[in-house]
Amino acid sequence: MKALLIPVDGPPREVDLPDGGTRFMRSLKALIGTGCAERIQVTSRWEAWLDEDGAAKGKPVNQAATLIAQSFGFEFSLLGPVVIVGVDKDTAEPAAMSPAQAGAILEKIAARSR
């Protein structure tokens, strides 16, 4: 499944995650460097995954991911690496991001960093 990794200190990039289940969670946790991932539904079409214990671990603010979330009304910072995935409209389960979704998010990040 296509997803978008937004690291704290580098450019966002597309990543491939296994579809659903334990393989999905294991791969996701490895990407964000945690044993406990938290999911935040940013819109009805995509969600952000990050370290549930990011604050306790002293992870830095992810400026790019925070700006994206705040542009949709969130008032808090996202900490550490963030993975964004699509949401299946019927099941609300994680799903592949469409190229249009990834492009829109990347454009928002690029516009904010200019």
C-alpha positions as YAML, in Angstrom:
chain: A
units: angstrom
residues:
- id: 1
  name: MET
  ca: [0.00, 0.00, 0.00]
- id: 2
  name: LYS
  ca: [1.32, 3.43, -0.93]
- id: 3
  name: ALA
  ca: [1.92, 5.77, 2.00]
- id: 4
  name: LEU
  ca: [3.83, 8.97, 2.66]
- id: 5
  name: LEU
  ca: [6.66, 9.12, 5.21]
- id: 6
  name: ILE
  ca: [7.33, 12.58, 6.60]
- id: 7
  name: PRO
  ca: [10.59, 12.46, 8.56]
- id: 8
  name: VAL
  ca: [11.51, 15.21, 11.02]
- id: 9
  name: ASP
  ca: [14.71, 16.19, 9.24]
- id: 10
  name: GLY
  ca: [14.35, 15.33, 5.59]
- id: 11
  name: PRO
  ca: [12.08, 15.46, 2.59]
- id: 12
  name: PRO
  ca: [8.84, 13.46, 2.59]
- id: 13
  name: ARG
  ca: [8.86, 10.35, 0.45]
- id: 14
  name: GLU
  ca: [6.51, 7.68, -0.78]
- id: 15
  name: VAL
  ca: [6.85, 4.28, 0.91]
- id: 16
  name: ASP
  ca: [5.21, 0.90, 0.39]
- id: 17
  name: LEU
  ca: [3.55, -0.82, 3.35]
- id: 18
  name: PRO
  ca: [2.00, -4.31, 3.44]
- id: 19
  name: ASP
  ca: [-1.79, -4.35, 3.25]
- id: 20
  name: GLY
  ca: [-3.41, -4.62, 6.68]
- id: 21
  name: GLY
  ca: [-2.81, -6.85, 9.67]
- id: 22
  name: THR
  ca: [0.31, -7.44, 11.70]
- id: 23
  name: ARG
  ca: [2.69, -6.98, 8.76]
- id: 24
  name: PHE
  ca: [1.26, -3.49, 8.21]
- id: 25
  name: MET
  ca: [1.67, -2.55, 11.89]
- id: 26
  name: ARG
  ca: [5.16, -4.03, 12.16]
- id: 27
  name: SER
  ca: [6.34, -2.12, 9.07]
- id: 28
  name: LEU
  ca: [4.63, 1.08, 10.18]
- id: 29
  name: LYS
  ca: [6.18, 0.95, 13.66]
- id: 30
  name: ALA
  ca: [9.62, 0.36, 12.14]
- id: 31
  name: LEU
  ca: [9.26, 3.42, 9.90]
- id: 32
  name: ILE
  ca: [8.32, 5.72, 12.76]
- id: 33
  name: GLY
  ca: [10.64, 4.11, 15.30]
- id: 34
  name: THR
  ca: [8.18, 3.04, 17.97]
- id: 35
  name: GLY
  ca: [6.69, 0.05, 19.69]
- id: 36
  name: CYS
  ca: [3.30, 1.77, 20.03]
- id: 37
  name: ALA
  ca: [1.81, 3.68, 17.11]
- id: 38
  name: GLU
  ca: [-1.06, 6.14, 17.38]
- id: 39
  name: ARG
  ca: [-3.42, 6.99, 14.55]
- id: 40
  name: ILE
  ca: [-4.93, 10.41, 14.08]
- id: 41
  name: GLN
  ca: [-7.64, 10.84, 11.48]
- id: 42
  name: VAL
  ca: [-6.81, 14.17, 9.88]
- id: 43
  name: THR
  ca: [-9.53, 14.04, 7.22]
- id: 44
  name: SER
  ca: [-12.13, 11.50, 6.20]
- id: 45
  name: ARG
  ca: [-9.77, 10.40, 3.40]
- id: 46
  name: TRP
  ca: [-6.40, 10.07, 5.16]
- id: 47
  name: GLU
  ca: [-4.80, 9.68, 8.56]
- id: 48
  name: ALA
  ca: [-1.46, 10.22, 10.24]
- id: 49
  name: TRP
  ca: [0.39, 7.56, 12.25]
- id: 50
  name: LEU
  ca: [3.05, 8.54, 14.80]
- id: 51
  name: ASP
  ca: [4.73, 7.44, 18.02]
- id: 52
  name: GLU
  ca: [2.13, 7.36, 20.80]
- id: 53
  name: ASP
  ca: [4.89, 8.08, 23.33]
- id: 54
  name: GLY
  ca: [6.64, 10.77, 21.27]
- id: 55
  name: ALA
  ca: [6.37, 13.47, 23.95]
- id: 56
  name: ALA
  ca: [7.61, 11.19, 26.74]
- id: 57
  name: LYS
  ca: [10.52, 10.11, 24.55]
- id: 58
  name: GLY
  ca: [11.41, 13.72, 23.76]
- id: 59
  name: LYS
  ca: [10.84, 13.38, 20.02]
- id: 60
  name: PRO
  ca: [11.10, 16.69, 18.16]
- id: 61
  name: VAL
  ca: [8.21, 18.49, 16.51]
- id: 62
  name: ASN
  ca: [7.70, 17.39, 12.94]
- id: 63
  name: GLN
  ca: [7.25, 20.83, 11.38]
- id: 64
  name: ALA
  ca: [5.99, 19.61, 7.99]
- id: 65
  name: ALA
  ca: [3.46, 17.12, 9.41]
- id: 66
  name: THR
  ca: [2.31, 19.64, 12.03]
- id: 67
  name: LEU
  ca: [1.69, 22.30, 9.38]
- id: 68
  name: ILE
  ca: [-0.38, 19.83, 7.37]
- id: 69
  name: ALA
  ca: [-2.46, 18.81, 10.41]
- id: 70
  name: GLN
  ca: [-2.94, 22.44, 11.47]
- id: 71
  name: SER
  ca: [-4.15, 23.36, 7.97]
- id: 72
  name: PHE
  ca: [-7.04, 20.96, 8.70]
- id: 73
  name: GLY
  ca: [-7.83, 22.49, 12.10]
- id: 74
  name: PHE
  ca: [-5.61, 20.57, 14.52]
- id: 75
  name: GLU
  ca: [-4.15, 22.71, 17.29]
- id: 76
  name: PHE
  ca: [-1.32, 20.50, 18.49]
- id: 77
  name: SER
  ca: [2.10, 19.43, 17.21]
- id: 78
  name: LEU
  ca: [2.93, 16.05, 15.73]
- id: 79
  name: LEU
  ca: [6.16, 14.64, 17.11]
- id: 80
  name: GLY
  ca: [8.76, 12.46, 15.41]
- id: 81
  name: PRO
  ca: [8.44, 10.78, 12.03]
- id: 82
  name: VAL
  ca: [4.88, 10.60, 10.67]
- id: 83
  name: VAL
  ca: [3.41, 8.18, 8.13]
- id: 84
  name: ILE
  ca: [0.29, 9.23, 6.24]
- id: 85
  name: VAL
  ca: [-2.00, 6.62, 4.72]
- id: 86
  name: GLY
  ca: [-5.36, 6.73, 3.00]
- id: 87
  name: VAL
  ca: [-8.58, 5.60, 4.67]
- id: 88
  name: ASP
  ca: [-10.99, 3.12, 3.10]
- id: 89
  name: LYS
  ca: [-14.34, 4.94, 2.94]
- id: 90
  name: ASP
  ca: [-16.33, 1.76, 3.63]
- id: 91
  name: THR
  ca: [-14.32, 0.16, 6.43]
- id: 92
  name: ALA
  ca: [-12.33, 3.12, 7.86]
- id: 93
  name: GLU
  ca: [-9.27, 0.87, 7.69]
- id: 94
  name: PRO
  ca: [-5.89, 2.11, 6.41]
- id: 95
  name: ALA
  ca: [-5.68, 2.08, 2.63]
- id: 96
  name: ALA
  ca: [-3.27, 3.11, -0.09]
- id: 97
  name: MET
  ca: [-2.98, 6.82, -0.77]
- id: 98
  name: SER
  ca: [-4.00, 7.89, -4.22]
- id: 99
  name: PRO
  ca: [-1.43, 9.79, -6.29]
- id: 100
  name: ALA
  ca: [-3.71, 12.85, -6.01]
- id: 101
  name: GLN
  ca: [-3.76, 12.63, -2.21]
- id: 102
  name: ALA
  ca: [0.02, 12.28, -1.97]
- id: 103
  name: GLY
  ca: [0.48, 15.11, -4.46]
- id: 104
  name: ALA
  ca: [-1.83, 17.45, -2.54]
- id: 105
  name: ILE
  ca: [-0.01, 16.79, 0.74]
- id: 106
  name: LEU
  ca: [3.42, 17.22, -0.85]
- id: 107
  name: GLU
  ca: [2.27, 20.48, -2.44]
- id: 108
  name: LYS
  ca: [1.06, 21.80, 0.94]
- id: 109
  name: ILE
  ca: [4.44, 20.94, 2.47]
- id: 110
  name: ALA
  ca: [6.34, 22.59, -0.39]
- id: 111
  name: ALA
  ca: [4.17, 25.72, -0.20]
- id: 112
  name: ARG
  ca: [4.71, 26.05, 3.56]
- id: 113
  name: SER
  ca: [8.48, 25.69, 3.28]
- id: 114
  name: ARG
  ca: [8.89, 28.44, 0.67]
...
